[in-house]
Amino acid sequence: MEVIRGLHNLRDEHRGCVATIGNFDGVHRGHQAILDQCREQASKLRLPVAVVVFEPQPREFFAGDQAPPRLTRLREKVRLLGESGVDRILCLPFNERLRSLTAVEFIDRVLVEGLGVRHLVVGDDFRFGCDRSGDFSLLAEEGERRGREGFGVEHTRTFTLDDERVSSTRVRTLLASGNFAQAARMLGRPYRLDGRVVVDQKLGRTIGVPTANLPLPRLPLALRGVYAVVTELPDGQRLPGVANIGWRPTVGSDRPVLEVHLFDYDGDLYGQRLTVFPCARLRGEVKFDDFTALKRQIMADLARARRFFVEYLAAEEPGLADDSLPLASAPLAREATTSEFSAGRSADHDDG
């Protein structure tokens, strides 16, 4: 698979494709259904499949911190699109220059002159161009008007599970509620976070709870709080543990961090890339009055997470990984997610 960054990097050999356009945030099963449509047409026309994405995503450009949290970073999105059979990804920088293009200019420069699209798959509610003036009808008209240089257009098929439309918004809602099992059904895989371990404040070591710290982008977070997690090491080994995702309000941080404590593990993880699967939400993010209160809560978090894994395995739930650890789980019962301390002392495992 080839990633092309910007229109200026398109070459003659990139012309001629079946394409779709969108954020593809999460590359969930609805997105995968769109890519299936693209592959069907690409097979008939003997052409490659191309996906046009934007960086930043348009709503991030316009709304900033008020934009919906991302489900996948660009790196992860590219990997998932490649695994879904995409041949080329055109990543366009979403800036004033791009947003100022009229709908017809977008068609001319990106679809016709840039990619030489022969067939386009988009939703019937797809809008594009300055002031969102372009729509499905305009695409169909322009595709037909151009004759031999034109393109066909077809609607995406709505993908549903249990009579519910699969969407990035729905997945975000499920993640926020701690329903990782249903989120995994909609994604077609367990939700995951990954990153490379960096040196941090090492406060966790002072209380016997060392953490692997993975910096996160300065963007709204799909998850925030304390979770029971399964972490996959570079060698494929999977270990249970506890993770905090957020800004560590007690000790302070200049960017969000994913920090993971692995149960019964003693090893050097600095510089290694870890994959973290949230399994159960233990509680939200609250600032502690002092480090002593933080330490008490951390110990309670560890105990609850260990209890979660013991009870999960004892119940012999279906869908376990090869090493018998869950990669996704339904929400914990209310009593399991309530802090063992008073609400005023409930806070994040936010040490470094």
Disulfide bonds with the S-S distance in Angstrom:
none
